[in-house]
Amino acid sequence: MELKLFSSKSLSVGTEIMLSSSFLNSRQSVKLIPRFCSCRGIFPKASYSRTSQNGISSVSHENILDSYSYRIDGTNGSASKMHFKDKRVLDAIDDMYDGVVVNPERLPSNPNVFASMLRSSVCHWKIEGKKGIWLKLPVEKCGLVPIAVQEGFQYHHAERSYVMMTYWIPDGPCLLPSNASHQVGIGGFVINERDEVLVVQEKHCAPALLGLWKIPTGFILESEEIYTGAVREVKEETGIDTEFVEVVAFRHAQNVSFEKSDLFFICMLRPLSTQIVVDDLEIQAAKWMPLDEFVEQPLIQGDSMFKKIVEICIARLRKVLLWIVCSSIGV
């Protein structure tokens, strides 16, 4: 079989090819309107059939074309038609920003097949005018990561079960959003009717903080609200049930952990129980401490930021108590 005006390196829109073979009674000219560009190392596959009054002849040539399939139908002088199906593009969905998100569940496991399909897919999406590519590689397919790096993909972020990689197609600076830049922490300021603050001593802390009685603190979980995180942390560390009142203070610090910034919110909580049950994994001890004693701790007095936070909490508490008193007497 002979293919003319067809190159394994490129296909242009409207390319015309001549098909001839000893299986056919005549030569056929067919106009190709491909929706892809072929990339290095890609040799598509073609098959065609010719229908006549005497029967149907078909020819395929896998050595020439092994990435794409065509079917060319013709009947006695009528115009030939091409049916195109791309079998070498990774399964993906479009996002709202003219990008694509590759389906991680349908990635090939064979590294050679993945490399070929990834290269072909990038080329295909360039032709379609796509911008960003999001490639999520599950941990069980971590062997594909070096291949993606070799093809120009960059690390975006990682979780326990996967690594996310990206590729920016257009020339110029990448406009894909960066990885999360902040972690969010919370602290629960819990004070009872006897002006006692719920405090803890942590099992694992910096040497400079040994002996410090502090309010329960922790990090917000994924998809968790600030107020629910504060209530949860207090419950986990001390066993005390609480009710959220309000956020009374927050601070913003830079380069806290792995070059990430840190947001820390102090929430005022109302205790709903009194019996303390210590979390043995994280907490050394927990107790109700008189407010004055809590404030006068040397480590509290020596830390200007935390001292300020405590002062804000106390000032807010007094306003709340004043409002309760005034409301009760009708002022």
N, C-alpha and C positions, 0 to 999 in steps of 0.2 A: 504494500500500500504506500502511496506517496502523499505527503502533506506539503503543500507549498505555501509560502508567505506566512508561515507559522514558526515562531521561535519559542524555545523553552524558557527564554529569559524575559520575554515581554509579550503582551497581547494588547493591541490598541483597539478602541471602539471602532467597529465597522470593518475589521480585518476580513479580507476575503481569502478563502483557502480553496485549493483544488484537490478533490479526492479522486483517486483512481486506483483500481486494483484489478487483478486478474479475475476476481470474483464478480466484477461488475461489467456490464455490457458497454457502458459509456462512462465518460468523466463527468463529475458533478461539481459545480461551483456553488459554494455556500458562503454567505456573509455571516461572520461571527459578531455578536454584540455581547461580549463578556461583561460581567459586573465585578471583575477582580483584576488584580495584577498578579502575575506569578512572581515568586521570589526565588532567590538562589537555591538550588538543590530541589526545586519542585518540578516534577514532570507529570502533568495531568494525564488522565486517561480518557480516551474517547471511544465511543461505539456508535455505529450508525446502521440504519437499515434502509433498504430501497425496495419499494413495493412496485410491482409491475403486473401486467396481465398474466405473466407466466409464473408468478410467485414472488417470494420475498427473499432477498439476499441480505446477509448481515456480515459485518466485519468488525473486529475489535483489535486494538493493538495496545497492550498494557505496557510495553516497554517505552512507548512514546509518551503516553498520558496515564499517570497513575494517581493523580490528585483530584481530578474533576471528571464528571461524566456528562456526555452529550448524547442526544438521540436526534438523528436527522432523517426526516421522512420526506419522501418525494413520490409523486404518482404521475407518470407519463406527461412530462412537460409542465406540470404544475410547480409553483414555487416551493422550494425546500424550506422546512421549518426546523428550528433548533430548540431543544428543550434542555435547560441548564440546571444542574443541581450541584452545589458546592458541598463537598463532603470533607473538606480539610480546614474548616473554620471552627474554632472552639465555640461551644454552646455559650451564649451570653445574652443578656437583656440590655436594652438601652436605658440610660438614666435621663433625668430631666435637664441635664446640662450638656447634651450632645456627646455623652461618653458612653462607655459600655462596662458592664459588670459581668465578669466571667462566672459561669456556674461551677462552683467548686466540686459539686457532686458528680459531674460528668467529665472530669479531667482524665485524660489517658494516663495509665500507670507506667507505660513503657517510656523511658526517657527519650529515646530516639523519635518515637511518634510524637511525643509532646513538643520536642524541639522543632520538628517540622511543622506541626500544626500551629504553634505559637508564632513562628516566623510568617507563615502564610496568613494567619489571622490579623497580625499587625498590618500587613500589606493591604489586606482586604478592607480593614477599618480606615486606613488612610484614604483609600479610594472613596469610601462612603462619607468622608469629611468628619469623622469622629475626632474627639479631642483627647479625653482622658480614658485610660484603661485601668480598671481595678481588678487585680488578680489575687484571689484568696487561696492560699495553699495550705491545706490541712496538714497537721503534724505527721500523719501517716504517709504523706507524699512530700516530705521535706527534701527528698532527693531531687526534686524538680527545681528547688530554689537556685542552685548554681546555674542552671540552664536559663532561667528567667533573668538572672543578673547578667549573664553573657549577652542576652538579647537586648539589654538596655533598661530593664526594669529596676526600680529602686525600692528599698525598704520604706514602708510607711509606718506600720506599727505591728506589734505582735501581742497575742494573748496565749493562754496556756494551750489552746487547741489549734492555733493557726498562725501564719504570718501573712500580713497584707502587703502586697507590692503594687506599685503604680508605674504607669508609662504615660508621658505627655507627648502627644503626637505633633501638634503644631510647632513651628519655629517660635522662638521667644521664650520668655519666662513661664514656668509652670504655674497654672492658676488653680491647681487642685488644693483643697484645704489641707493644712498641716495636721499632724497628729495632735491629740489633746495636750494642752500646755499646762494644765493645772491639776492638782489633786485637792480634794475638799475634805477638810476635817471639821469635827463638831465637838463641843464640850457642853455638858449638862450642869447648869448651876441650880442645884436643888436645895431649898432651904425650908425648914419646917416652922411650925408656930412657936417654937422655943428659940428661934434665931440660931438654929444649928444647921451647918452646911454639910451635905453629904460628900465625903472625901475618901480618896483611896491612896494606897501606896502600891506602885507597880513592881512586879517581880523583875522585869527587865528594863533598865533605864541607864542613862549616862551616869558615870560616877559622881558628877557634880550635883545630880538630883537625888542622890540617895538620902532617904529620910524625909523627903518632901511629901506632905499631904496635899494632894491636888484634886481638882474636880474630875469626874469620869470623862474621858475623851476617846475619840476614835475617828475612823474615816467613814464617809458616806459610801454605801454600796451602790452598785450599778442600778440605775433607774429608781433610786431611793430619794425621797424628799428630805430636806434638811431637818424638819421637825420630827419626822418619824425616825430618822437616824439618831437623833439625840435621845429620844425615848428608848430606842432599842439598845444603845450603848449603855445607858444607865442600868437598864434591866439586866443586860448580860454581865456587867461587871459587879453589880451590887445586889441584884435580885429585887430592887425597889421598883415598884410600878409608879409611873409619873404621868402627868398631864402637861402638854405643851402650853406655855403662856405666851411667850414672844421671843424673838431674837433681840438681844440687848446690845451686842457688840460683835465686831468682826475685825480681823486683821489680814493683810495681804503681804506675803513674804516671797522673795525671789530666790531661785537656786537652792531650794530646800532639799530636794531629793532627785538625783539623776538629772540635774539641770532643769527640773520642773518648778513651777511656782506653786505656792500653797495658799489656799483660802481657808481661814479658820473662823467658824461661827460659834458664838456663845449663846446658848438658848436657856432662858429661864423656865424651869419646870416646877410644877406643883406636885409634891409627893402624895401618892394615894395609898401607900403602905409604909410600914416602919421597920419590919423585920429584915435585916441584912443577911444575904446569902452570897458569900464571896465566890467569884470565879477563880478556881484554883490554877487555871492555866496562865492567866495574865496578872492576877492581882495578889499581892502579898497580904494586904489587910484593907479593911474598909470600916468606917465609923461615921457617926454624927459628931461634928466638931463645932464648938461655939464659934460664932462668926468673928468675934474679936481675936480669938486665938488663931483662927485660920489666917486672918489678914496680917497678923504680927509675925508670921514665920519669916526667918531671915531670907530664905530663898525667894519668897514673895516680895519682900521689901527691896531686895537687891536686883530684881528684874523690873525695869521701868515699864516695859510694855505690859507684862502680866499684872503689875501693880495697878496700872491705869485701867485695865479690863475689870479688875476686881472693884475698883472705885466706881466704875460705870454701873456694874451690877448692883452694888449697894445703893447708889443714888436712885437707880430705877426701882429697886425694891421699896425704898422709903416712899417714893411717889405712889406706888401701887397701894401700900398700906394706908397712906393718907387718903387716897381716893376711896378705899373701902370704909374707913372711919367716917368720912364726910357723907358717904352715901347712906350709911346706917343711921345717921342722925338727921338726915334730910337737909344737909347744907349744900 
